[in-house]
Amino acid sequence: MEQLLCENCDRFLADRFVEGTCPLCKYEDARGDQCDGCGHLINATELLKPRCKVCQKTPVVRSSQQLFLNLPKVEAKLNDWVDKSGDDWSFNAKVITKSWLKDGLKERCITRDLKWGIPVPLEDFKSKVFYVWFDAPIGYMSMSAVYTPEWRKWWQPEDDTEITYYQFMAKDNVPFHSVMFPVCLFSTERNYTMVNHIMATEYLNYEDGKFSKSRGIGVFGNDAQDTGLPADVFRFYLLFVRPESQDSSFSWADLATKNNSELLNNLGNFCNRALSFLEKFFDCVIPEIQLRYDELTLLALVTRDLKEYISMLDKAKLRDGLRLILSISRHGNQYMQFQKPWVLIKGSNEEKIRAGTVIGLSCNLVCLLAVMLQPYMPQTVNIIGKQLNIDISSFLINNFVPVFLPPGHKIGKPAPLFEKIDPSVVNQLKSRFAGKQKSPEKELAMASGLDLKQITTVEQMEEAISKQGDTVRQLKQSGAQKSEWEPYVKSLLEMKKTLEQMKLATNPISIEDLEEEISKQGDKVRKLKEAKVEKSELQPEIDLLIQLKSKLSISKGIPVENGQNKKQKPTKK
């Protein structure tokens, strides 16, 4: 097959190392395997104006022998399976799979020319590795085999064993799980378990655009832990806006609104009111519960939502399940507000008993909510469990509301579950994760307090570096979070790199010295590659090697324009 080769980096380019213009929708940042603009799978050689992501140079097309899956051979069997199984899939999973089958299956390459990955166990292909989408699903089985020697009970079950198999993914992964991997399983003829439910989401966008780790747009897992917000708040919000039927967006303002209204004023308010009232007026002990019409009405409403909750989770509609949890806590709030136990407790003996019923039932609903919350907010459930003085994981739910906390059970110490998120925090977080809006030059100028255009000498850059170093030290000494001082450190490193470049420019090196430096740097890069170090460690050394080669070209009188030598190597046939 035809592949893209970067002659500058001297390697075939993996899909993630190629970008270019999509041939279908003209999106300019399409990847070598898929376009985020229109969602279509594409081949790297189909990209218009392709560029190597490492050095930004234009790769050339070269032939390379690869292994393919002969998908058409199993197309009829796959069609039959999809017709029988697809009804239990999410709508977009069905549509995406049907579109693949409608166009007819074609052979699909499963290997590539890379140093890292799962090696192909064939002598003629020992220099190649498998595409991750081919070997990764096999990992579902190998993980099971590591977990238990009885893994075949799930993956190759007896005829009388019923297995229900769910898969969760974003819509761009559907073809690999509904077409590619099932075809592989069918072809083995070993009766492997096939997926029953493919639950694919649409895309989650960020504010008014898209998440982009490379551009610093959006909050990711490693960033979330530095925001100061509890992990369960992120879990709650991401599930609340889960793009189950259409694209949705992550918004800091909306996160704060949902936290303050749904978690703090609804769920948290009900739990804290019920448990605090029990602590204050009943010494933390669950009183007798005598049901009347109002309690039976409440239980009917809760039972209706509970049944629907179970149905939604069976169908993997997680967002609707969370909505029903919040509906039950709203029923509880309305019940307490209408019954006014804080008034009843001050009345006659009968009214005090009535107050005990209201609070006892409300505390049991708090326990029910904790049981229902287990798939969504595990940390919050643990906190509620301690406050209730009970192991929440010991309970199972059915289509009715059981008595979790019998009369006489003593709870622990109540406390608020959630905190308000102020608008000032929203503005700060929105600004922090807005992306790299400024060019590196502008960031350097702002950090040093100088206009970059004025930094024309080594002395001026050294002065700017000194100021930036002082800024970094002051931020660290003040106890600032890593997320605050880390951008300044990155700018400082960039400034130091620029300084070295300026020194090279003002103190020319001979061609012989440059060639010796390139040889040393090349050896260093090779050793790092052989050691399979992280990309973050390897890439700066590759960049330095490229810079040295460019400087050598200039020294030899070969003009360099837009990062490419005008004197090109002849195309090999």
URSUL-V18610 format. One record per residue. PHI is phi in degrees with one decimal (NA if undefined). OMEGA is omega in degrees with one decimal (* if undefined). D_CENTER is the distance of its C-alpha to the mean C-alpha in whole Angstrom. Layout:
# URSUL-V18610
phi:PHI omega:OMEGA d_center:D_CENTER
phi:PHI omega:OMEGA d_center:D_CENTER
This chain:
# URSUL-V18610
phi:NA omega:178.5 d_center:33
phi:-83.8 omega:179.7 d_center:32
phi:-132.6 omega:178.4 d_center:30
phi:-91.9 omega:179.4 d_center:29
phi:-116.4 omega:174.0 d_center:31
phi:-90.1 omega:-179.1 d_center:30
phi:-69.4 omega:179.7 d_center:34
phi:-68.2 omega:179.5 d_center:33
phi:-86.9 omega:178.2 d_center:30
phi:57.9 omega:177.4 d_center:32
phi:-162.9 omega:169.8 d_center:30
phi:-69.7 omega:-173.8 d_center:28
phi:-95.9 omega:171.3 d_center:25
phi:-64.9 omega:-175.9 d_center:22
phi:-53.6 omega:-176.7 d_center:20
phi:-74.8 omega:177.8 d_center:17
phi:-101.6 omega:178.5 d_center:20
phi:-124.0 omega:171.3 d_center:22
phi:-132.2 omega:178.6 d_center:22
phi:-179.7 omega:-178.9 d_center:24
phi:-90.8 omega:179.9 d_center:25
phi:-64.6 omega:-179.7 d_center:24
phi:-71.4 omega:-177.0 d_center:28
phi:-95.2 omega:-174.8 d_center:27
phi:-111.9 omega:178.5 d_center:26
phi:69.2 omega:173.9 d_center:26
phi:-63.1 omega:-167.7 d_center:23
phi:-81.6 omega:-177.6 d_center:23
phi:-115.9 omega:177.3 d_center:20
phi:-67.6 omega:178.6 d_center:20
phi:-87.7 omega:-177.5 d_center:18
phi:-74.3 omega:178.2 d_center:21
phi:-123.8 omega:-175.5 d_center:19
phi:-158.3 omega:177.5 d_center:18
phi:-101.1 omega:176.7 d_center:18
phi:-74.1 omega:179.3 d_center:16
phi:-74.1 omega:-178.3 d_center:19
phi:-116.4 omega:175.2 d_center:20
phi:85.0 omega:-176.9 d_center:18
phi:-80.0 omega:171.6 d_center:21
phi:-76.7 omega:-179.1 d_center:21
phi:-138.0 omega:173.2 d_center:23
phi:-96.1 omega:-176.2 d_center:25
phi:-57.1 omega:-178.4 d_center:25
phi:-70.6 omega:179.4 d_center:28
phi:-84.3 omega:-178.4 d_center:28
phi:-62.9 omega:172.9 d_center:27
phi:-89.6 omega:-178.8 d_center:29
phi:50.4 omega:-179.4 d_center:29
phi:-66.2 omega:178.5 d_center:27
phi:-144.7 omega:176.0 d_center:26
phi:-74.9 omega:-177.9 d_center:25
phi:-70.6 omega:-178.4 d_center:22
phi:-79.1 omega:-175.3 d_center:24
phi:-117.4 omega:177.8 d_center:27
phi:68.8 omega:178.5 d_center:27
phi:-89.5 omega:-176.9 d_center:30
phi:-82.1 omega:178.9 d_center:31
phi:-77.7 omega:177.9 d_center:31
phi:-113.5 omega:-179.2 d_center:33
phi:-91.1 omega:177.8 d_center:33
phi:-134.2 omega:179.0 d_center:35
phi:-87.7 omega:178.0 d_center:35
phi:-151.2 omega:-178.2 d_center:34
phi:-80.7 omega:-176.2 d_center:34
phi:-134.9 omega:174.7 d_center:31
phi:-97.7 omega:-179.1 d_center:31
phi:-126.1 omega:167.1 d_center:30
phi:-88.1 omega:178.8 d_center:29
phi:-88.6 omega:-174.7 d_center:32
phi:-57.9 omega:-178.0 d_center:31
phi:-58.2 omega:-178.4 d_center:34
phi:-62.3 omega:-174.2 d_center:35
phi:-112.3 omega:-173.6 d_center:33
phi:-60.2 omega:-177.8 d_center:33
phi:-64.5 omega:179.7 d_center:35
phi:-66.5 omega:178.5 d_center:34
phi:-64.9 omega:178.4 d_center:30
phi:-56.4 omega:-179.0 d_center:32
phi:-63.8 omega:-179.6 d_center:34
phi:-65.4 omega:-179.6 d_center:31
phi:-63.3 omega:179.0 d_center:28
phi:-60.8 omega:-177.6 d_center:31
phi:-85.0 omega:-172.9 d_center:32
phi:-101.5 omega:-169.6 d_center:28
phi:-62.2 omega:-177.9 d_center:26
phi:-64.7 omega:-179.6 d_center:28
phi:-96.1 omega:178.4 d_center:25
phi:-98.2 omega:173.3 d_center:22
phi:-65.5 omega:-174.3 d_center:20
phi:-57.1 omega:-176.7 d_center:22
phi:-69.1 omega:176.4 d_center:20
phi:-63.4 omega:178.4 d_center:20
phi:-65.6 omega:-176.6 d_center:23
phi:-64.2 omega:-178.5 d_center:24
phi:-63.1 omega:-179.2 d_center:22
phi:-65.0 omega:179.6 d_center:24
phi:-60.7 omega:-179.8 d_center:27
phi:-66.3 omega:176.4 d_center:27
phi:-64.5 omega:-177.4 d_center:26
phi:-71.1 omega:179.9 d_center:29
phi:-63.1 omega:-179.0 d_center:31
phi:-77.1 omega:-177.3 d_center:31
phi:86.3 omega:-177.4 d_center:32
phi:-78.8 omega:178.1 d_center:30
phi:-125.5 omega:177.2 d_center:31
phi:-58.7 omega:-175.5 d_center:31
phi:-130.0 omega:-179.2 d_center:27
phi:-68.4 omega:-179.5 d_center:27
phi:-120.1 omega:179.9 d_center:25
phi:-127.3 omega:177.6 d_center:26
phi:-156.8 omega:-177.2 d_center:26
phi:-92.7 omega:178.3 d_center:28
phi:-140.7 omega:177.8 d_center:25
phi:-87.5 omega:-177.4 d_center:26
phi:-107.4 omega:-178.8 d_center:23
phi:128.2 omega:177.8 d_center:22
phi:-78.9 omega:-176.4 d_center:24
phi:-68.1 omega:178.1 d_center:27
phi:-78.0 omega:-175.3 d_center:29
phi:-83.7 omega:177.0 d_center:32
phi:-131.6 omega:-173.8 d_center:35
phi:-57.1 omega:-176.3 d_center:37
phi:-73.9 omega:-177.0 d_center:37
phi:-128.0 omega:-173.4 d_center:34
phi:-67.0 omega:178.6 d_center:33
phi:-88.4 omega:-176.0 d_center:32
phi:-113.2 omega:177.5 d_center:29
phi:-127.9 omega:178.4 d_center:26
phi:-79.6 omega:168.4 d_center:24
phi:-62.0 omega:-176.4 d_center:21
phi:-63.2 omega:-178.8 d_center:18
phi:-68.6 omega:177.2 d_center:17
phi:-81.8 omega:-174.9 d_center:21
phi:-87.4 omega:-175.8 d_center:21
phi:-61.7 omega:179.4 d_center:17
phi:-61.6 omega:176.2 d_center:18
phi:-63.0 omega:177.7 d_center:21
phi:-62.6 omega:176.3 d_center:19
phi:-60.3 omega:178.9 d_center:19
phi:-76.5 omega:-176.7 d_center:23
phi:-65.1 omega:175.4 d_center:23
phi:-63.8 omega:177.9 d_center:21
phi:-64.3 omega:-179.4 d_center:23
phi:-67.5 omega:175.6 d_center:26
phi:-68.6 omega:-177.2 d_center:25
phi:-71.2 omega:-176.6 d_center:25
phi:-152.5 omega:176.4 d_center:28
phi:-69.0 omega:-179.8 d_center:31
phi:-96.3 omega:-174.8 d_center:31
phi:-60.7 omega:-178.2 d_center:28
phi:-67.5 omega:177.0 d_center:31
phi:-62.7 omega:177.6 d_center:31
phi:-93.2 omega:-171.0 d_center:28
phi:-92.8 omega:174.7 d_center:28
phi:-136.8 omega:-170.9 d_center:31
phi:-73.6 omega:173.0 d_center:33
phi:-67.5 omega:-175.7 d_center:36
phi:-61.7 omega:-177.3 d_center:38
phi:-92.5 omega:179.2 d_center:38
phi:-100.7 omega:-179.5 d_center:34
phi:-100.4 omega:179.6 d_center:32
phi:-116.4 omega:173.6 d_center:28
phi:-111.7 omega:-168.8 d_center:26
phi:-120.5 omega:178.0 d_center:22
phi:-106.6 omega:169.8 d_center:19
phi:-130.8 omega:178.9 d_center:16
phi:-119.1 omega:-176.3 d_center:13
phi:-164.5 omega:169.1 d_center:11
phi:-84.1 omega:-171.3 d_center:10
phi:-62.9 omega:-178.8 d_center:14
phi:-71.9 omega:178.9 d_center:14
phi:-97.1 omega:-175.5 d_center:14
phi:-57.9 omega:-175.4 d_center:17
phi:-57.4 omega:-178.4 d_center:20
phi:-70.9 omega:-178.0 d_center:19
phi:-101.3 omega:-178.7 d_center:19
phi:-104.4 omega:-179.3 d_center:22
phi:-123.9 omega:-171.1 d_center:24
phi:-61.1 omega:-175.7 d_center:23
phi:-69.2 omega:175.3 d_center:23
phi:-57.4 omega:177.3 d_center:25
phi:-60.4 omega:178.5 d_center:28
phi:-62.4 omega:-178.9 d_center:27
phi:-65.9 omega:178.0 d_center:28
phi:-59.6 omega:-174.4 d_center:31
phi:-68.1 omega:178.4 d_center:32
phi:-71.7 omega:-177.1 d_center:33
phi:55.9 omega:-179.0 d_center:35
phi:-116.4 omega:174.1 d_center:34
phi:58.0 omega:176.3 d_center:33
phi:-74.6 omega:175.8 d_center:29
phi:-64.4 omega:177.6 d_center:27
phi:-102.8 omega:-177.9 d_center:26
phi:-65.4 omega:176.5 d_center:23
phi:-94.5 omega:-174.2 d_center:24
phi:-125.4 omega:171.5 d_center:21
phi:-101.9 omega:-176.7 d_center:19
phi:-107.9 omega:-175.9 d_center:16
phi:-106.9 omega:176.5 d_center:14
phi:-93.7 omega:168.5 d_center:13
phi:-82.4 omega:-176.1 d_center:13
phi:-94.0 omega:171.4 d_center:11
phi:-97.7 omega:178.8 d_center:10
phi:-93.2 omega:-178.4 d_center:12
phi:-122.3 omega:-179.1 d_center:12
phi:50.1 omega:-177.7 d_center:16
phi:-99.5 omega:-178.5 d_center:18
phi:-140.5 omega:-178.1 d_center:16
phi:-119.3 omega:170.6 d_center:13
phi:-63.1 omega:175.0 d_center:10
phi:-153.1 omega:-178.9 d_center:11
phi:-68.0 omega:-178.8 d_center:10
phi:-64.8 omega:-179.9 d_center:14
phi:-96.9 omega:178.5 d_center:16
phi:71.1 omega:-178.6 d_center:14
phi:-99.7 omega:177.8 d_center:13
phi:105.4 omega:-179.8 d_center:11
phi:-104.4 omega:-179.5 d_center:9
phi:-116.8 omega:-173.8 d_center:7
phi:-54.2 omega:-179.1 d_center:7
phi:-69.6 omega:176.8 d_center:10
phi:-85.3 omega:-173.5 d_center:11
phi:-57.9 omega:-177.0 d_center:11
phi:-69.5 omega:179.6 d_center:13
phi:-95.3 omega:-177.4 d_center:16
phi:-79.6 omega:-175.8 d_center:16
phi:89.0 omega:178.1 d_center:19
phi:-85.5 omega:179.3 d_center:17
phi:-60.0 omega:179.5 d_center:17
phi:-59.0 omega:-178.4 d_center:14
phi:-66.6 omega:176.3 d_center:15
phi:-68.1 omega:175.6 d_center:15
phi:-65.4 omega:179.5 d_center:12
phi:-58.4 omega:-179.2 d_center:11
phi:-58.8 omega:-173.5 d_center:15
phi:-68.9 omega:-179.8 d_center:14
phi:-63.9 omega:176.7 d_center:10
phi:-79.3 omega:178.6 d_center:13
phi:-65.7 omega:-179.1 d_center:15
phi:-106.0 omega:-177.3 d_center:14
phi:-52.1 omega:-175.4 d_center:12
phi:-78.5 omega:-174.1 d_center:13
phi:-75.9 omega:-177.4 d_center:15
phi:-121.0 omega:177.1 d_center:18
phi:-157.7 omega:179.0 d_center:18
phi:-58.4 omega:175.3 d_center:15
phi:-132.6 omega:-175.4 d_center:14
phi:-129.4 omega:169.9 d_center:14
phi:-87.0 omega:-179.5 d_center:12
phi:-133.8 omega:179.8 d_center:15
phi:-63.3 omega:-179.9 d_center:17
phi:-64.8 omega:179.5 d_center:20
phi:-69.4 omega:176.3 d_center:19
phi:-58.4 omega:179.4 d_center:17
phi:-63.6 omega:179.4 d_center:20
phi:-62.2 omega:-179.6 d_center:22
phi:-66.6 omega:177.4 d_center:20
phi:-62.2 omega:-174.9 d_center:20
phi:-71.9 omega:-176.4 d_center:24
phi:-89.2 omega:-173.7 d_center:25
phi:-84.6 omega:-178.2 d_center:24
phi:-81.3 omega:-175.0 d_center:23
phi:-75.0 omega:-172.6 d_center:26
phi:-82.3 omega:-179.2 d_center:28
phi:-102.5 omega:-175.3 d_center:28
phi:-63.3 omega:-177.8 d_center:26
phi:-64.4 omega:-179.5 d_center:27
phi:-62.7 omega:-179.2 d_center:30
phi:-64.5 omega:-179.1 d_center:32
phi:-60.8 omega:-176.0 d_center:31
phi:-69.7 omega:178.7 d_center:32
phi:-62.4 omega:-177.4 d_center:35
phi:-64.7 omega:-176.0 d_center:36
phi:-71.8 omega:178.6 d_center:36
phi:-65.2 omega:178.4 d_center:37
phi:-66.1 omega:178.2 d_center:40
phi:-63.7 omega:179.0 d_center:41
phi:-65.0 omega:-173.1 d_center:41
phi:-73.5 omega:-171.0 d_center:43
phi:-111.3 omega:-178.4 d_center:46
phi:-129.1 omega:175.9 d_center:45
phi:53.4 omega:176.2 d_center:45
phi:69.6 omega:-176.9 d_center:41
phi:-105.0 omega:180.0 d_center:43
phi:-65.6 omega:-180.0 d_center:42
phi:-83.5 omega:176.0 d_center:46
phi:-66.6 omega:-179.1 d_center:47
phi:-117.8 omega:179.6 d_center:46
phi:-115.5 omega:-172.5 d_center:48
phi:-75.5 omega:173.2 d_center:47
phi:-124.6 omega:-177.2 d_center:48
phi:-58.4 omega:-177.8 d_center:47
phi:-62.5 omega:179.6 d_center:45
phi:-68.8 omega:178.9 d_center:43
phi:-65.2 omega:176.5 d_center:43
phi:-64.3 omega:178.4 d_center:42
phi:-61.0 omega:-178.7 d_center:39
phi:-64.1 omega:177.0 d_center:38
phi:-65.2 omega:178.2 d_center:39
phi:-64.4 omega:-179.1 d_center:36
phi:-66.1 omega:179.7 d_center:34
phi:-62.0 omega:177.4 d_center:34
phi:-59.7 omega:179.3 d_center:34
phi:-67.2 omega:-179.9 d_center:30
phi:-64.0 omega:178.5 d_center:30
phi:-61.9 omega:179.9 d_center:31
phi:-68.2 omega:177.0 d_center:29
phi:-58.4 omega:179.8 d_center:26
phi:-62.1 omega:178.9 d_center:26
phi:-63.6 omega:-179.3 d_center:27
phi:-64.8 omega:-179.8 d_center:23
phi:-70.2 omega:174.4 d_center:22
phi:-60.7 omega:179.6 d_center:24
phi:-92.1 omega:179.4 d_center:22
phi:61.6 omega:174.6 d_center:19
phi:-92.5 omega:-170.2 d_center:19
phi:-67.3 omega:-179.2 d_center:17
phi:-63.1 omega:178.6 d_center:17
phi:-66.6 omega:176.9 d_center:21
phi:-61.6 omega:178.2 d_center:21
phi:-67.0 omega:178.1 d_center:20
phi:-60.1 omega:-178.8 d_center:22
phi:-73.9 omega:173.8 d_center:25
phi:-61.2 omega:179.9 d_center:24
phi:-66.5 omega:176.3 d_center:25
phi:-64.4 omega:179.5 d_center:28
phi:-65.9 omega:178.7 d_center:30
phi:-66.6 omega:175.4 d_center:29
phi:-67.8 omega:174.5 d_center:31
phi:-57.0 omega:-179.6 d_center:34
phi:-63.2 omega:178.6 d_center:34
phi:-61.3 omega:-179.5 d_center:34
phi:-65.2 omega:178.3 d_center:37
phi:-62.7 omega:-179.7 d_center:39
phi:-64.4 omega:-178.6 d_center:39
phi:-64.7 omega:-179.4 d_center:40
phi:-75.4 omega:-176.7 d_center:43
phi:-78.3 omega:178.4 d_center:44
phi:51.6 omega:-179.9 d_center:44
phi:-63.2 omega:177.4 d_center:45
phi:-65.9 omega:174.0 d_center:45
phi:-88.4 omega:-178.8 d_center:49
phi:-60.1 omega:-175.9 d_center:49
phi:-64.7 omega:-179.4 d_center:49
phi:-94.8 omega:-175.2 d_center:52
phi:-95.4 omega:-177.5 d_center:54
phi:-69.9 omega:179.1 d_center:57
phi:-61.3 omega:177.9 d_center:56
phi:-63.9 omega:178.9 d_center:55
phi:-68.7 omega:176.9 d_center:52
phi:-66.2 omega:175.7 d_center:51
phi:-63.7 omega:178.3 d_center:51
phi:-63.1 omega:177.0 d_center:49
phi:-60.9 omega:178.0 d_center:47
phi:-63.1 omega:177.3 d_center:46
phi:-62.0 omega:-178.6 d_center:45
phi:-60.2 omega:-176.9 d_center:42
phi:-73.6 omega:179.2 d_center:41
phi:-61.6 omega:178.2 d_center:41
phi:-66.6 omega:180.0 d_center:39
phi:-62.9 omega:178.4 d_center:37
phi:-65.3 omega:175.7 d_center:36
phi:-65.6 omega:175.9 d_center:35
phi:-67.2 omega:175.5 d_center:33
phi:-60.3 omega:178.6 d_center:31
phi:-64.7 omega:176.9 d_center:31
phi:-59.8 omega:179.2 d_center:30
phi:-60.8 omega:178.9 d_center:27
phi:-63.8 omega:177.7 d_center:26
phi:-61.6 omega:-179.3 d_center:26
phi:-69.6 omega:-177.8 d_center:24
phi:-79.8 omega:-173.3 d_center:21
phi:-54.2 omega:179.0 d_center:21
phi:-72.4 omega:-172.4 d_center:18
phi:-108.6 omega:-170.6 d_center:16
phi:-134.4 omega:-173.6 d_center:17
phi:-62.5 omega:-179.8 d_center:18
phi:-66.8 omega:178.5 d_center:19
phi:-64.2 omega:178.7 d_center:21
phi:-62.1 omega:178.1 d_center:23
phi:-62.9 omega:179.0 d_center:24
phi:-65.6 omega:178.8 d_center:26
phi:-62.0 omega:179.1 d_center:27
phi:-59.5 omega:178.1 d_center:29
phi:-66.4 omega:179.2 d_center:30
phi:-67.0 omega:178.3 d_center:32
phi:-85.0 omega:-178.6 d_center:33
phi:61.3 omega:-176.2 d_center:34
phi:-156.2 omega:178.1 d_center:33
phi:-88.6 omega:-176.4 d_center:30
phi:-62.0 omega:-176.4 d_center:28
phi:-68.3 omega:-179.8 d_center:27
phi:-79.9 omega:-176.7 d_center:31
phi:-100.0 omega:170.1 d_center:31
phi:-119.3 omega:-179.3 d_center:30
phi:-114.8 omega:177.5 d_center:30
phi:-133.1 omega:-176.5 d_center:32
phi:-84.1 omega:175.1 d_center:34
phi:-146.8 omega:-177.6 d_center:36
phi:-95.4 omega:-179.7 d_center:35
phi:-83.1 omega:172.9 d_center:37
phi:-88.5 omega:178.8 d_center:38
phi:-80.8 omega:-174.6 d_center:36
phi:-115.8 omega:-178.2 d_center:38
phi:-73.2 omega:175.4 d_center:42
phi:-53.7 omega:-178.4 d_center:44
phi:99.3 omega:178.1 d_center:45
phi:-69.1 omega:-178.5 d_center:41
phi:-107.1 omega:-179.4 d_center:41
phi:-87.3 omega:177.1 d_center:37
phi:-90.4 omega:-176.0 d_center:36
phi:-93.3 omega:178.1 d_center:36
phi:-70.9 omega:175.5 d_center:34
phi:-161.5 omega:178.5 d_center:32
phi:-58.5 omega:-177.5 d_center:29
phi:-91.1 omega:-172.9 d_center:26
phi:-135.3 omega:177.9 d_center:24
phi:-120.8 omega:179.2 d_center:25
phi:-72.0 omega:173.7 d_center:25
phi:-103.0 omega:-176.3 d_center:23
phi:-79.1 omega:178.0 d_center:26
phi:-57.1 omega:-180.0 d_center:25
phi:-62.9 omega:177.4 d_center:26
phi:-67.2 omega:177.9 d_center:23
phi:-59.3 omega:-179.1 d_center:21
phi:-62.5 omega:-179.5 d_center:23
phi:-65.0 omega:-178.8 d_center:22
phi:-68.4 omega:179.0 d_center:18
phi:-62.1 omega:179.2 d_center:18
phi:-70.2 omega:-176.3 d_center:20
phi:-64.1 omega:-174.6 d_center:18
phi:-109.6 omega:-178.9 d_center:15
phi:-80.7 omega:177.7 d_center:17
phi:103.6 omega:-179.5 d_center:17
phi:-82.6 omega:-174.8 d_center:20
phi:-77.2 omega:-179.5 d_center:22
phi:-98.8 omega:175.9 d_center:25
phi:-71.0 omega:177.6 d_center:26
phi:-54.5 omega:-179.7 d_center:27
phi:-63.9 omega:-179.2 d_center:30
phi:-66.8 omega:179.1 d_center:30
phi:-63.7 omega:178.6 d_center:28
phi:-63.6 omega:-179.1 d_center:31
phi:-63.0 omega:-179.9 d_center:33
phi:-66.4 omega:-177.9 d_center:32
phi:-67.4 omega:-176.2 d_center:31
phi:-89.0 omega:-178.3 d_center:35
phi:79.7 omega:-179.8 d_center:37
phi:-122.6 omega:172.2 d_center:38
phi:-75.2 omega:-175.8 d_center:38
phi:-57.0 omega:179.1 d_center:37
phi:-63.4 omega:179.7 d_center:40
phi:-85.2 omega:-179.8 d_center:42
phi:-85.9 omega:-176.1 d_center:40
phi:-115.3 omega:-178.0 d_center:43
phi:-122.5 omega:177.4 d_center:44
phi:-61.5 omega:-178.2 d_center:43
phi:-63.4 omega:179.7 d_center:44
phi:-64.9 omega:178.7 d_center:42
phi:-67.0 omega:178.0 d_center:39
phi:-62.6 omega:177.3 d_center:40
phi:-64.8 omega:179.2 d_center:41
phi:-63.2 omega:178.9 d_center:37
phi:-64.2 omega:178.4 d_center:36
phi:-62.6 omega:178.3 d_center:38
phi:-64.1 omega:-179.7 d_center:37
phi:-65.1 omega:177.5 d_center:33
phi:-61.3 omega:177.1 d_center:34
phi:-62.5 omega:179.3 d_center:36
phi:-61.2 omega:179.7 d_center:33
phi:-61.9 omega:-179.4 d_center:30
phi:-62.2 omega:-179.5 d_center:33
phi:-64.0 omega:178.9 d_center:33
phi:-63.7 omega:-179.8 d_center:30
phi:-67.0 omega:-179.5 d_center:29
phi:-67.4 omega:-179.5 d_center:33
phi:-78.9 omega:179.7 d_center:32
phi:84.2 omega:-179.9 d_center:29
phi:-62.9 omega:179.1 d_center:26
phi:-68.3 omega:-178.7 d_center:23
phi:-56.9 omega:-177.6 d_center:21
phi:-63.8 omega:-179.9 d_center:19
phi:-83.4 omega:-175.5 d_center:22
phi:-92.1 omega:-177.0 d_center:24
phi:-60.8 omega:177.8 d_center:22
phi:-60.4 omega:178.2 d_center:22
phi:-68.0 omega:177.5 d_center:26
phi:-65.0 omega:178.6 d_center:26
phi:-60.9 omega:178.0 d_center:24
phi:-62.9 omega:179.7 d_center:27
phi:-62.8 omega:178.8 d_center:29
phi:-65.0 omega:177.4 d_center:28
phi:-63.5 omega:179.5 d_center:28
phi:-64.8 omega:179.0 d_center:32
phi:-66.2 omega:177.1 d_center:33
phi:-64.6 omega:178.3 d_center:32
phi:-63.1 omega:178.8 d_center:34
phi:-60.3 omega:179.7 d_center:37
phi:-63.0 omega:178.0 d_center:37
phi:-64.4 omega:178.5 d_center:37
phi:-65.2 omega:178.9 d_center:40
phi:-66.1 omega:177.1 d_center:42
phi:-63.1 omega:-178.2 d_center:42
phi:-67.4 omega:-177.1 d_center:43
phi:-86.0 omega:178.8 d_center:46
phi:-127.3 omega:-175.1 d_center:47
phi:-56.4 omega:178.6 d_center:47
phi:-107.2 omega:179.8 d_center:47
phi:-67.7 omega:179.7 d_center:49
phi:-60.4 omega:-179.8 d_center:48
phi:-62.5 omega:179.3 d_center:49
phi:-64.8 omega:178.9 d_center:47
phi:-62.8 omega:179.7 d_center:44
phi:-62.0 omega:178.1 d_center:44
phi:-67.5 omega:178.3 d_center:44
phi:-63.7 omega:180.0 d_center:41
phi:-64.4 omega:179.1 d_center:39
phi:-61.7 omega:179.2 d_center:40
phi:-64.1 omega:-178.8 d_center:39
phi:-66.8 omega:177.5 d_center:36
phi:-62.3 omega:176.9 d_center:36
phi:-62.0 omega:-179.3 d_center:36
phi:-63.8 omega:179.7 d_center:34
phi:-63.2 omega:-179.6 d_center:31
phi:-61.3 omega:-179.9 d_center:32
phi:-65.1 omega:178.5 d_center:32
phi:-65.4 omega:178.5 d_center:29
phi:-64.7 omega:179.5 d_center:28
phi:-64.6 omega:178.4 d_center:30
phi:-79.2 omega:178.4 d_center:28
phi:55.1 omega:179.1 d_center:25
phi:-73.9 omega:179.1 d_center:23
phi:-63.7 omega:-179.8 d_center:20
phi:-59.5 omega:-178.3 d_center:20
phi:-61.4 omega:178.5 d_center:20
phi:-87.9 omega:-175.9 d_center:23
phi:-77.2 omega:-170.9 d_center:24
phi:-59.2 omega:178.9 d_center:24
phi:-59.2 omega:179.7 d_center:26
phi:-71.9 omega:175.5 d_center:29
phi:-65.0 omega:179.3 d_center:29
phi:-59.9 omega:179.5 d_center:29
phi:-64.9 omega:178.6 d_center:32
phi:-62.6 omega:178.8 d_center:33
phi:-63.9 omega:178.7 d_center:33
phi:-61.8 omega:-179.7 d_center:34
phi:-64.2 omega:178.8 d_center:37
phi:-65.7 omega:178.1 d_center:38
phi:-63.8 omega:-179.6 d_center:38
phi:-66.8 omega:177.3 d_center:40
phi:-65.9 omega:178.3 d_center:43
phi:-60.8 omega:179.8 d_center:43
phi:-64.1 omega:-178.8 d_center:44
phi:-63.8 omega:179.5 d_center:46
phi:-86.7 omega:178.5 d_center:48
phi:86.8 omega:176.9 d_center:48
phi:-95.7 omega:-176.0 d_center:45
phi:-60.2 omega:175.9 d_center:44
phi:-113.9 omega:-178.4 d_center:40
phi:-132.2 omega:-179.9 d_center:39
phi:54.5 omega:175.4 d_center:35
phi:78.5 omega:-178.4 d_center:34
phi:-129.7 omega:175.5 d_center:36
phi:-72.5 omega:177.6 d_center:39
phi:-67.3 omega:177.7 d_center:42
phi:-84.8 omega:-175.6 d_center:44
phi:-96.0 omega:173.8 d_center:41
phi:-70.0 omega:176.4 d_center:42
phi:-65.4 omega:179.9 d_center:44
phi:-69.8 omega:179.7 d_center:42
phi:-84.5 omega:178.9 d_center:42
phi:-98.3 omega:* d_center:43
